[in-house]
Amino acid sequence: MSNHLKLLETVKVGSYTLKNRLVMAPLTRNRAGAGNVVGTINAEYYRQRSSAGLIVTEATQISPQALGHPNTPGIHSPEQIEGWKLITKAVHENNGRIFLQLWHVGRISHPSLQPNGELPVAPSAIAPEGMAKTYTGQQPFVIPRALETDEIPQIVEQYRQAAENAMIAGFDGVEIHSANGYLLDQFLHDGSNQRTDQYGISIKNRSQFLMLVVEAVKSIWGSDRVGVRLSPSGTFGSMSDSNPKALFTYVVQELNRFNLGYLHLIEPRVQGNIDAEDPNMELSSSYFRTFYNGTIISAGGHNRETGEATLRSEQADLIAYGRHFIANPDLPKRFAINAPLNPYDRSTFYGGDEHGYIDYPFLTTTLQSVS
């Protein structure tokens, strides 16, 4: 590998010039406080990692109904907005850029997490396999309630309002979470969407909800400060489709018309939060590069070498790092001098206190210039 790292080059993303091509991936940490409000400990966590070219926050629910995991943050109450202001201020004071990821979990929830103990909602009344994480431990997923046709515009409006709240909170942009088996992803796949109205049956119809959300969010931020995250090969959350290549080729091509800031693609190497044992790389960023005209972020299992190779082969424009950014708050510096990385501790990924959150050590070595 050349001493000159493309990973450390500046890059234009929408209206911003980012200081490097490393993206801190959205990472659920389950460390929000009462009322799903972030605070000073969360601000310190993001401040430490502000050397990333771009930070995408942990997934953040757009409404009380969107909640699916304990102690995850929201962006729908005044208190939540004020909490996020601490984080955007901390990142901006360290010359960082930060986008908020907008989230509705759909059926990946449980009545104990829902307002008034109601059923979670979904495109169709089909339960996912597995267990829901609740405040009293894991419980089996329930059969969700299929959304009525006239409810979908209400959820689109929740996305729009959440995008507006993110602007009030001081973010630089937003990312629409349409991956990993959550609500928008559930609408895309025919394994979870068996509707017969205008949001079901055909690929075009199943994609319509996402396109309406993009249009609504764009009305607040403009196209160039909006990203969309997709997991074309994802099976996490019991996702399945009869023709995923046709589905996501259509979706990616449709997103071209919005001139987004970026398209964020999860590579087949990762399924949810685990590494795939035998990934089918057919639905990777290299395939979708043919169909997408804009900036692509590649996420999923990258290290320094694979990230650099992906950029040099022009399969993507930026590389997202998750676990490595958790354990290495100064990841760009470590990559610059090819320093050893701190190992990550999976047992502290979700929930807990400062341990495994804001106590990973920084390098003490003086940064050398890379030529």
Buried (B, 14 or more C-beta within 10 A) or exposed (E): EEEEBBBBEEBEBBEBEBBBBBBBBBBBBBBBBEEBBBBEBBBBBBBBBBBBBBBBBBBBBBBBBBBBBBBBBBBBBEBBBBBBBBBBBBBBEEEBBBBBBBBBBBBBBBBEBBEEEEBBBBBBBBBBEBEBBBEEEEBEBBBBBBBEEEEBEEBBBBBBBBBBBBBEBBBBBBBBBBBBBBBBBBBBBBBBBEBEEBBBBEBEBBBBBBBBBBBBBBEBBBBBBBBBBBBBBBBBBBBEBEEBEEBBBBBBBBBEEBBBBBBBBBBBBBBBBEEBEEBEEEBBBBBBBEBBBBBBBBBBBBEBEBBBBBBEEEBBBBBBBBBBBBBBBBBBBBBBEEBEBBEBEEEBBBBBEEEBBBEBEEBEEEEEEEE
